[in-house]
Amino acid sequence: MTTPIRTRFAPSPTGNVHIGNIRAAIYNWLFARHEGGEFLLRIEDTDLERSTPQAVRTVLDSMDWLGLDHDGEVLYQSTQREKHLEIAERLLSTGHAYKQDKGGTGKGECVVFRMPGKDITYHDEVKGDLTKKAEDLKDFVIVRSDGSPVFHLGNVVDDITMGVTHVIRGDDHVENTFKHIAMYEAIGAPVPKFAHLPMIVNAQGKPYSKRDGDAYVGEFREKGFLPSALFNSLALLGWSPGDDREVMTRDELVAAFTLDRVRSAPSQLDMTKLLWMNGQHLKALSPEDCAAGCREAMQRQGLWNDAIDPAYFRAVIDCMGERIRLFTDLGDNAAFFFTEDYPYDEKSVRKRLLKEGALDILREELALLEALPDFTAAASDAALHAFAEKTGRGMGDLVHPLRVAVSGTGVGPGLFEMLEVMGRDRVLSRIRRTLSRFA
């Protein structure tokens, strides 16, 4: 009978979940689901000062948000201490470990694992065959002088307890794996397969950190990223389906994921690409879900007003179109749709409104828009083009002052579509107010 595939995610809760760690969780989850196996969760909470209930909750919330459901009960490493020490005693009794007063401090004896004195080779599912010479494999502490188990002991014993068949983790653990294989063999347990994932790096090729921008799952969530988009993007950081697909559903990722397509070279996090990906996933949402996400973001930003008409709100979202790549973009870049107290961008005012003749043009545009029989995008577009042709002015001379007048900024969605969404009364009122302020 074939042993079922079992992978695990074993975070140490510290208050934040780094995208490198959650990428490892995603790969473990995808591999287990692809193989019809189990994805297990172990919380390595032996650092009691940092592993607070809130820190553990942060890990669990991040996994829930990303849809990383685990099989079976969570194993908390702090509950396994007796088992760890029991194995250490067994290793002492079989001669695979010995006691030593490290450094001659007199504070007590450590338990030191005795390396076997031979070369160790293993096949890494990502990096291929790896070997370390016997002379480079030094004995190491597995229980401290205060009686607390070291990471290496807890990690190996817990993986044996959980029946883990594939250890998929960051390649900062490659050197540890030689030690762990020796421990599996000394304990007499089956050695799992190992796959070490490439590092996520910044533009300079250094490990991606908070200094480079958003680095934790919670930050992406607060910025308005969709869990499906972050999941999709992180899955592609070091792996590809073997074709030109980039925007993929969770089911498509599960169906395509294999370890042999994981690259061994580091992968650079590209925020521009990530924003594009989020925009693609936003487009796949229903209009109702998109509106709900934008509304919740505006509520968090303190920009929401219950008096906003739902139909108008949906029209604004449609008008913004692909300019909304994050739920927060509506509040960040289109708040002028929802308030008459919008700020004027100083640079745009100087460049567009205070340019010689610009306010005179705006007065003429006010009269044109007042006289339109139908206040539609097509009608305002035709009126301004006719005005430009009649006066010999360029469209830029007409469009830019009008945009700044009604929105306070020089950038945004299509002007004529924007005017139609705002409606005649709002547009005319804003032009008059602008003329009064800057004339």
Secondary structure, DSSP 4 states (H G I P E B T S, - for coil): -PPPPEEEE----SSS-BHHHHHHHHHHHHHHHHHT-EEEEEE----TTT--HHHHHHHHHHHHHHT---SSPPEEGGGGHHHHHHHHHHHHHTTSEEEE-GGG-SS-PEEEE---SS-EEEEETTTEEEEE-GGG---EEEE-TTSPBPHHHHHHHHHHHHT--EEEEEGGGHHHHHHHHHHHHHHT-PPPEEEEEPPEE-TTSSBP-GGGS--BHHHHHHTT--HHHHHHHHHTSSB--SSS--S--HHHHHHH--GGGB-SS-EE--HHHHHHHHHHHHHTS-HHHHHHHHHHHHHHTT---TTS-HHHHHHHHHHHGGG-SSTHHHHHH-GGGS-S-PPPPHHHIIIIISSTTHHHHHHHHHHHHHH-SS--HHHHHHHHHHHHHHHT--HHHHHHHHHHHHHSSS--S-HHHHHHHH-HHHHHHHHHHHHHHH-
